[in-house]
Amino acid sequence: YRDLAAESVFEYGARAGIWRLERLLTEYKLPATFYACAVALEQNPEVGAWIKEAGHEPCCHGWRWEEVWKLSDAEEAEHIRLAIASIEATCGERPRGWYCRYGASVRTRELLVAEGGFVYDSDIYNDDLPYYVQVKGKRHLVIPYSFTYNDGKFGMLPAYGGPADFADNLKRGFDQLWREGATHPKMMSIGLHPRLIGQASRIDALREFFDHALGKGQVLFTRRIDIAEWWNAHHHEFQR
């Protein structure tokens, strides 16, 4: 059955929240990676056009909002192909990264490697830094994602008490990683959802974090594809 109330919450992100986020990223001139379901971009082509014009990265979040582990091998492979073609049409480039809704199936990574053209996937939460795995004899890069610095806690437990908790969590995590970064590369994944962070009080908390992080110096806000390319070029230069 349809939950019209829940649908309207998601629609807030498409109608209002995404453009509040757009204005903030544009003001600070910060690049971002957008996890996006292909069909969602088809239904909101202005967002795809903005991603293209601003030089942000479209990372595929699946063909549509579905649980991929319920699909057959052939269905999942076909949906990967549909998603690639769709995002290339809406954003002007094919996705080179992949991140499933909720989580991957046991075959997702093999299907991505078999399809080709993907530089990385983020279907894992088990590390702070990228690493390589072998998939059918091929080296494949994994860039772990995180729920720690994620606005999803505005909508689920354990919940943020308010925007100040979100800003404090980001700043504390950043400060520790910044200290550790004096000797080793460090990566911080900040997860944002337009329907959540796009509320006025919450976007103000994100602005507060941007000011804090940029004020530290020696920090780079970048796309995940840029992290992937840097890692491929430099990973051999250091040890944990």
N, C-alpha and C positions, 0 to 999 in steps of 0.2 A: 504494500500500500504506500501511497505517497504521504510524506509528512510535510505539509505546506509551511509550517512554522520553521522547520529546519531548512527547507529550501530557501526561505526568505533570508535566513542568516547567511547562507552561502552567497545569495544574490547580493547582499550588502557588499561583500568583497569585490564582486564584479562591477557594481554600479558606483561605489563610493570609495571603498578602502584601497583599491589598487591605485587610484589616482592620487590619493593622499600620500601613498608610498612613492609613487612616481615623482611627485613634487619634491619630496625630501631627498631622494636619491639624486635627482637632477640638481637640486640646490648644492649638495655636497660633492657632486661630480664623482659618485661612487659607482663602480660596476657591480653587477650581481648576476647570479645564476638563478634562473627561474625553473623550478620543477613544475611542469605544466602537463596536464592531460591533453592529448591532441584535440579531442572533440571540444574541450572547453575553449581552446584558442579558436577553433572554427566558429564557435558561437559568440566569441568576443574578439573579432579580428583587429579591433583598434589596439588591443593589448599586444597582439603579435606584431603589429606594425611598429609600436613603440619599442618593443624588445629589439627589433631589427635596427631601427633608426638610432637608438641609444647605444648599440653595441653590447647589449647584455647577452648572456648565454641562454639559449633554450635547452634545457635538459629534460628529456622525456620522462614524464611521470605516468607512462602508460598510454594506451590508445584512448581509453575512457576510464571512468571511475569504477573499477571492477576488481574483483579478487582473483588474481591470476592463477592461484593454485587450484581453482575450480575448473580451469580450462584444460582441454586436451593439449598434447604436444603440438599438434597441427594448428589448433586454434590460437595458442599463445604465439607461435611463430608468425602466423598471419597477422595477428594484432600488432606485433612488433613492426612488421612491414607497413601496415596501414598507418601506424603512428609516425614512422619516419617520413613517409610521403606527405602526410598531413602537416606536420610541423615545418617541413621544408617549404610548403606552400604558404603557410601563415607567417613564418618568421624569416623567410629568405635563405635559410640554411638548414641542413639536416642536423638533428641532435647528435652530439658525440658523447654524451653522458646519459646514463639511465638510472632511474630510481623508482621502484615499484610503489604503488599504493599499499600501505601497511607492510608489505614484505614480499620477497620473491618466492617463486615456486622452487622446487628442488632442481628444476631444469633451466630456470631463467638465464643464468650466467652462460651456460653452454649454448643456449639459443642466441644470445647476444653475440658471442664470439663467432658462432657459425654464420650469422648474418653479416658480420663485418662492419667496419666503419665506426665502431664505438671505441673511444680511447679509454673510458673508465666506466665503472658503475659504483653506486653508493649504497647498495643494498646490504649494509652491514653496520654494526654499532660497536665493534669490538676493539677499537684502537683510537689513538689521538692523531696518528699520522698515516699517510698512504702506505700501501705495501702491495707486493705482487703475489699472484697465485698462478698456478698452472691449470689451464683448461684445455683438455684434449691436446696436450703437447704444445700449447701456445701460452706465452706469458701475457697475463692480463692484469691491469692496474685496478686496484680497489681504493677508493677514497672514502673512508668511513664517514658516516653521518652521525649526528648526535641529537638527542632529545633534551640534553642538559640546558643548553642556551636557546630555548625554543619558546615561542609565544603560545604554543599549544597548551601550556599550563594555565592560560587564561580560561580555557574551556574544559579542562579535565583535572582530575586529582593526580598528584598533589598540586594544588592550585596556588597561583600567586594571590596574595592578599590585595594587590593593586599594582599600578604601574611602577611605583617606587621599588617594589620587590623585584620586578623584572629588570629595571635598570641596575639595581644593586647586584643581582646575580651576574649580569653581563660584566659589570665593572670588576667585580672580584675575580671572576674567571679570567678575564683579560689580563689583569694585573699580575696574576700568578704565571700565566703563560708568557707574558712579556719578560718577567724576571728569568724564567727558564730559557727564553729565547736568546739570552746573551751568549749561550754556548751551543745550542742546537736549534734547528728549525722547529717552529711550533705552529699549529693550525687550530683555528677556532671556527666551528661551524655554528652560525646563528640562523635558526629556522624561523621564518616569518610567514604568516598567512594573512592575506589582505582582509579577510573577514574579521580577524582578531586584532592584529597590529594596526589595522586601518582605522580603528576608533581613535578619536581625537586625543584623549588622555594618554593612550598607549603609544601613539606615534611621537608624542612629546617625550616619553621616556626613551624611545629609540634615539631621538635627537640628542638627548642628554648623554647617552652612551657614545654616539659618534663624536661629540665634542671631547669627551673624556679620552677616548682612544687616540684620536688624531692629535690631541694635545701632548700625548706621551712621546710622539715621534718614533721613528724606526718601526712603523707598522704599515702594512699594505692591505687594503681592502681589494679583493680581486675575485674573479670568477673561478669556478672549480676547474674549468678546462685549462686555465692558466696555471693553477696548482699542478694539474696533471702534467702539463708540458714542462714545468720547472722540475718536477720530481723525476721525470724521465731523463732529463739532462744532468741532474745533480745528485741523485740519490746515492751514488757510489762515493761521494766526497765525505761522508760522515758516518758515524756509528751512533747508536742510541746511547 
